[in-house]
Amino acid sequence: MHDFTGLGLAAPILSSLARANYSRPTPIQAQAIPSILAGRDVLGIAQTGTGKTAAFALPILHHLATRPRRPERGTCRCLVVSPTRELASQIAETFRTLGEDLGVSVAVVFGGVSHGPQIKALARGLDVLVATPGRLVDHLDARVARLGGTEFLVLDEVDQMLDLGFVKPIRRIVGDLPSRRQNLFFSATMPREIAKLAEDLLRDPVEVSVTPVAKTADRVSQQVLFVETHRKRDLLVELFGDAEMSRAIVFTRTKHGADKVMRHLESAGVAAAAIHGNKSQSQRERSLAAFRSGAVRALVATDIAARGIDIDRVTHVVNFELPEVAEAYVHRIGRTARAGSEGVAISLCDDGERDLLRNIEKLTRLRLPSHDRRTGEAAAPIGVSRQRREMSRPEPRAETRTARAASAKPGRTAPAPARPRPAAARNGNAPAR
């Protein structure tokens, strides 16, 4: 698929795409859009940053444009359920941008803010409602929202919603939906419980998978710095001595830890903001706005708060603490090297995190380049250009000890070491979340 004109989208949508300088669909869009336009349920497996939001927004907008009707009060024609406030806001903005010439009505419903404006928006009736599960259930229980006329159900980042314990709210929401509807189900991973949910909710779905679950970003240079736990914060400040580290997301495992790291950076003269579940919605929005504008160089975040955040020109991701779940590493480093740019991912690993590092390398099938900073020496600046000169790409993991032993036995041949995966084909110029 060379451009969007070949997908059969309505002319006003093509005009919005042209105005936004989007010319060619990403792989997930090229594969998913025709099936959605044909009325099929879709099960999509793709990482963030692949253009998932436009993959479902564009055909839904086409449906709204070609089958216009005024939604009844308190109802919506399309319901998108997402795990976090930030992601819900970004999805709504994508619908507004791509549907600018259609006059579609879009509203966002999430917790942490007053019910009043949301109730007013729902009362008018909506073409598109984007909601987090908990607040939507509140509105359903209060009979402010009704889902009997909903034509599309989109569940986005389903793996994250299950991680947050939203299975019961999702099933509660689905129970209010009409049986005659189109279901679009997107997740970055497909563990057993998600496969079971998909089996329950989807009817003969078309499966679309464009990114392997454990595939890390092709343009991200990765490395590990071994360091004592008590030296991590000072090493982090030293890393910010590199001028190329102009916009970095720093990941911690806990909300308390994020605040401590932010305060340490601020005391060292590095402008920083924190974002996590204990922050109010207004605080989160101010932090994101400051980071997006360049007013702060560092956004210190927990995994849940940062999931789905799409900010251009993030030069670095720093894993101040390695994640407990290896898959989270892939999501973290995907915050950089977006929209065709390059980026650097640096992980600070203490002795207690060696097992976590091994799990990450096993999942990604990469041996991450490493440096030992436990001697107390100052960290050299690590920027994109320096990394390109001095450090190679992560190497594929070497064959296992078992395989080497097998090769020594007569009549048995050890399997060849895994080859580096080729960079995925890139179509460029496509809308991504």
C-alpha angles and dihedrals in degrees: 000000000000102000143356094260090076093060095072096239121164117272096246089056092050088051091054091048092050092048089053090048093244110145110153130043122236118239093264090051094046091052102038104040098065091050092049091047087052090057097251126144110246132210107196125189111192140130123246113273094042095103098263096148094056089043089069100024096059098055091041090053089048089054091050091048096049096040103039119184134148112252115234120249113283093014138099132206094212127031121195116187118197133173102236140039093237094052092046090053092049093049091051091050090052090054090049093049097045093040096045094120094045100062092228118174113234130178136174125220121192141137129264095059137075119290093219103081090042092053090051092050092049092047091061093055121245140228091207128021118186113192146165112234101245099052092042090055088051090056092045092051090049089049090236091122127045124190102188093109098044113132100182131039116191120186109191127191090006094174089059092048090054091048088055093051097251098138095106095046090049092052089046090053093046089052090064094050125096116255090233103073141108117253126208116186122187128182136158092220135025111214119169098269092053091048088053092050090049090050090053097047107033129074115214092323127201107236117221121184121169104158126047111240094242098038113123123210112289095221098046119105107209133199141162126224114201109215141156114263094243092053098052097094094048091047090051090055090050090053090055087060085082109093090209088066090081101142118022136167112213116201125210129176097232139042092233090051092052091055092048092051092047092052091048092052092047091050088052092053098259111131106233143166132194130221125189143127096282092060119095118243092254091051091050092049092049091050092050092047092051091049094046092050094047094246087126126034098203131051109190110203147167120231096254095049094047098045110120096006107146112194122159125234098022099164099188143022116200120195098207085179124018114244121255090227114056094214089064089066090064091050092047098053090044088074088079132052093042129154093020098309128123128241147177129237117198122186122198106210126187125192092267091058099056092103091051090052091050090052091052092049091048092051096045093037089227134122103221117219111246143195127197111232096168093105092076095245119145116267116248114235109268114203134157096263094043091048091051091054100042109028132053127216118279108281124235111260113270119247113279126261088250092055092049090050091050091053090059093059119091115260095014128105124204115232115257116257114266114268122233110265115247117246111267117253111264125209096186128199094060127132114258130182 
